[in-house]
Amino acid sequence: MTVYKPMYEEVAAAAAIAVIARARQTPGKALANGETNNKKTDVPSVLLTPQSVTTKNMESTIIADKFIDPKQLCTGDFASLCSKDGIH
């Protein structure tokens, strides 16, 4: 099992914060939906929900999001496992 957060969500949040910061504004609570303490202060943060990835949902998460091409993943010793779990 591994943990995955879709990169496009992270990139979209980072781009939005960059534009807001460039305008010398503060992100609203809809974007900065939490805080992270940096041992000095609480820093407004974008908290995304990670997904637990297993062979059962690999096709609908990391492959669907084009994080990796199944042709790269399903080679060698992994080819039979991919086939068994329906990863194409």
One Martini backbone bead per residue (centre of mass of N, CA, C, O) as a GRO file, in nm:
protein
   88
    1MET     BB    1   0.099   0.034   0.019
    2THR     BB    2   0.008   0.368  -0.072
    3VAL     BB    3   0.032   0.720  -0.110
    4TYR     BB    4  -0.202   0.955  -0.275
    5LYS     BB    5  -0.181   1.266  -0.458
    6PRO     BB    6  -0.295   1.451  -0.685
    7MET     BB    7  -0.101   1.664  -0.865
    8TYR     BB    8  -0.314   1.861  -0.982
    9GLU     BB    9  -0.400   1.964  -0.702
   10GLU     BB   10  -0.126   2.074  -0.611
   11VAL     BB   11  -0.077   2.263  -0.853
   12ALA     BB   12  -0.333   2.434  -0.830
   13ALA     BB   13  -0.273   2.541  -0.546
   14ALA     BB   14   0.005   2.666  -0.603
   15ALA     BB   15  -0.088   2.861  -0.826
   16ALA     BB   16  -0.296   3.016  -0.661
   17ILE     BB   17  -0.098   3.116  -0.444
   18ALA     BB   18   0.093   3.267  -0.632
   19VAL     BB   19  -0.114   3.473  -0.735
   20ILE     BB   20  -0.197   3.582  -0.458
   21ALA     BB   21   0.088   3.667  -0.365
   22ARG     BB   22   0.146   3.860  -0.604
   23ALA     BB   23  -0.112   4.038  -0.498
   24ARG     BB   24  -0.083   4.063  -0.184
   25GLN     BB   25  -0.249   3.826  -0.069
   26THR     BB   26  -0.479   3.613   0.102
   27PRO     BB   27  -0.578   3.318   0.143
   28GLY     BB   28  -0.851   3.158   0.168
   29LYS     BB   29  -1.024   2.906   0.336
   30ALA     BB   30  -1.085   2.738   0.076
   31LEU     BB   31  -0.773   2.694   0.034
   32ALA     BB   32  -0.673   2.752   0.330
   33ASN     BB   33  -0.778   2.465   0.524
   34GLY     BB   34  -0.521   2.505   0.719
   35GLU     BB   35  -0.253   2.406   0.949
   36THR     BB   36   0.106   2.453   1.009
   37ASN     BB   37   0.361   2.389   1.226
   38ASN     BB   38   0.704   2.549   1.239
   39LYS     BB   39   0.779   2.615   1.558
   40LYS     BB   40   0.655   2.932   1.551
   41THR     BB   41   0.395   2.891   1.362
   42ASP     BB   42   0.096   2.914   1.201
   43VAL     BB   43   0.045   2.788   0.875
   44PRO     BB   44  -0.111   2.825   0.610
   45SER     BB   45  -0.288   2.545   0.447
   46VAL     BB   46  -0.300   2.286   0.208
   47LEU     BB   47  -0.528   2.019   0.256
   48LEU     BB   48  -0.507   1.704   0.140
   49THR     BB   49  -0.644   1.396   0.044
   50PRO     BB   50  -0.533   1.100   0.084
   51GLN     BB   51  -0.466   0.795  -0.093
   52SER     BB   52  -0.506   0.465  -0.087
   53VAL     BB   53  -0.289   0.236  -0.255
   54THR     BB   54  -0.377  -0.040  -0.453
   55THR     BB   55  -0.441  -0.290  -0.671
   56LYS     BB   56  -0.753  -0.218  -0.677
   57ASN     BB   57  -0.693   0.125  -0.741
   58MET     BB   58  -0.465   0.191  -0.950
   59GLU     BB   59  -0.627   0.248  -1.212
   60SER     BB   60  -0.807   0.496  -1.066
   61THR     BB   61  -0.542   0.661  -1.007
   62ILE     BB   62  -0.233   0.664  -1.120
   63ILE     BB   63  -0.324   0.589  -1.411
   64ALA     BB   64  -0.557   0.791  -1.464
   65ASP     BB   65  -0.344   1.039  -1.383
   66LYS     BB   66  -0.064   0.975  -1.528
   67PHE     BB   67   0.183   0.892  -1.339
   68ILE     BB   68   0.175   0.607  -1.489
   69ASP     BB   69   0.254   0.374  -1.717
   70PRO     BB   70   0.165   0.050  -1.752
   71LYS     BB   71   0.410  -0.024  -1.937
   72GLN     BB   72   0.616   0.044  -1.706
   73LEU     BB   73   0.495  -0.124  -1.467
   74CYS     BB   74   0.418  -0.398  -1.654
   75THR     BB   75   0.701  -0.555  -1.603
   76GLY     BB   76   0.820  -0.841  -1.582
   77ASP     BB   77   0.732  -0.948  -1.271
   78PHE     BB   78   0.462  -0.751  -1.293
   79ALA     BB   79   0.280  -0.854  -1.526
   80SER     BB   80   0.113  -1.075  -1.376
   81LEU     BB   81  -0.002  -0.887  -1.157
   82CYS     BB   82  -0.151  -0.694  -1.340
   83SER     BB   83  -0.330  -0.903  -1.472
   84LYS     BB   84  -0.465  -1.009  -1.210
   85ASP     BB   85  -0.562  -0.688  -1.135
   86GLY     BB   86  -0.641  -0.526  -1.409
   87ILE     BB   87  -0.384  -0.389  -1.528
   88HIS     BB   88  -0.336  -0.177  -1.840
   0.00000   0.00000   0.00000
